[in-house]
Amino acid sequence: MKWMNRLNMKSAMAVMLVLMLALIAACGGKAEVSPSPSPSSEVEQTASTEPTATPETEAPAAAQTEYPLTVKDETGTELTFEKAPAAVVTLVPSETETIFAIGGGSTVVGVDQWSNYPEEANSIAKIGDMKTNIEAVAALNPELILANSSMNGDAITQLRELGYAVYATNPKTYDAVVAKVEELGKIMNLQEKAGEVAKHMTDVKQQVTDAVKGAEAKKVFLEFSPGYTVGSGEFLDELITLAGGANIASSVAGWHEVNAEEVITQNPEIIIYPDFGEEKSSILTAIESRPGWDAIDAVKNKNMHMVTNDPLVRVGPRLADGLLEVAKVIHPDLVK
């Protein structure tokens, strides 16, 4: 009888062993011996009972340009690119700054002589000043030429007649500058960096407009060059508005000569002019010598401000810096 009980017990144990092996096989793993918990594993086990952070979602892959790519520029000209241009020439400083800002500096083979930012631009071959040297451009064999349709009209015509791809812009608003940055990012297949630059510009605009929202607009006179100001329809006019000011010259469209009598009549609270690196500003000297201007509030109260020139007048990524600086001048109590 006892031997039968032992036999039954052995049979039961055998059945249990078979079931355990079957279970391990179904899980696809091997039987492992669990080590004795160490102090660190005890900490981990304790921590595991607490709520766990949700794993960060991986950032989506940067958008890649699909070629061939066809775009239309400010002049209505369509350009088709079979690949990202590997050799670029810029005819104005704003385009030089833009291509460098989006990460395409290594492709730039020629710039105009006024392109002084970033520092690397100073060592690149020069292709002229306001008058482009067409032969110098052709010698660089560019795959893309960046130009301003207003400032480089003759050069654009000549270069296109020679068969070169010229992408011309002439943004009149802050948002149009942002759009230009994004479009160039597509052309150059540098969309990720271009997106970062565009976002920064948009964020600065939002920062400024939020800060001055509801504030009374202050009357502003801007003399961007000796004897010249800007009216409606231009990016500098909009910049003053975004910064919480009211441009006293906005009744006249575009860039125009200063009407000294009209400025006296409008009586601006603030006068803004750019820094040209002179020992004393030629614009300030002119303002102080104009008959009757000593009665203007901005002059009487010495509320005349010199701001950094290039970020103010170049329609590139640093226009965000220009906007912020102007806003600090107009509303120093609101914009920090």
C-alpha positions, 0 to 999 in steps of 0.5 A: 500500500505504501509503495502505491502511495509513493508511486502515485506521488512520483506520477503527480510530480512528473505530470507537474514537471511536464506542465512547467516545461510546456509553459516555459516553451509557450513563453519562448524563454528559458527557465532562469534562477532569480538572484537574491534582491540587492539593495539597488534592486530593492530600490528599483522594485520600490520605485516601480510601485510609483506612477511612471512618467510617460515616455517622451514621444520621438520628434518627427523626422525633419521634412525633406524636400522632394525634387524636382521642386518648382517655386514662384518668386516675387517677379512671378518667375517660376524656377524648377530645382532638380536638387538642392543648389550646391553653389549660391550667390547673394546680391544683397545682405538680407539674403546672405544673412538668411541663407547662413541662418538656415544652415546653408552658409557652406554653399555660398560662393559669392556675396555683395560687398555690404554683406558683413554678417555673419563674420564668415561672409567677409571672407567670401568672394565679392560680386559688386555693391549696389551694382552687381558685377555680372562677370564676377557672378558668372565666374562662380557658376552659381546654381542659385542666385538670391536677389531683391526684386526692387534693388537688383532689377537690372542684374536680375534681368541680365543674369536670367538672360544668361540662363541663371536661376535667380530667386528674387524677393521683396517682402513688405511685411514681417510675416512675408520675411518669415515666409521667405525664410521657410521657402528658402528652406524648402529650396535648399532642403534645410527645412528643419533649421529654416523652421527654427528660424521662422519660429523664433521670428514668430515668437519675438513678434508675439512677445512684442505684440502681447506686451504692447497690447492695449497700450496707447500708440505713441507718435513716432518719426523714423529717419532711416537715412539722412533726409529720408523716412518711410511711409505706408506699405513698407516693412518698416512702417509695419514694424513701428505699428507692431512695436506699439507706435504710430508712424507719423509719415504713414500718410505717404506711401513708400520711401520718401524725403522728409517733409520738415514742416509736416514733421513739426505739424505731426509733433512726434513723441519719439524720434528713431534713427539708425547707428551708422558708426559715426562719431556723431550721427549725421541724422542727429546733426541734421535734426538738431539744425532744422528750423523749428524742430526744437519745438517738437516734443521728441526734441524738447524732451530729448526722446531721440533714440539711435538703434542698431542699423542692420537688423532694422533695415535688412529683411532677414532673420535679424529683423526680429532683433530690430523689432524688439529694439524698436519696441523697447524704445517706444514702450520701455516700460512694457517691453523688456 
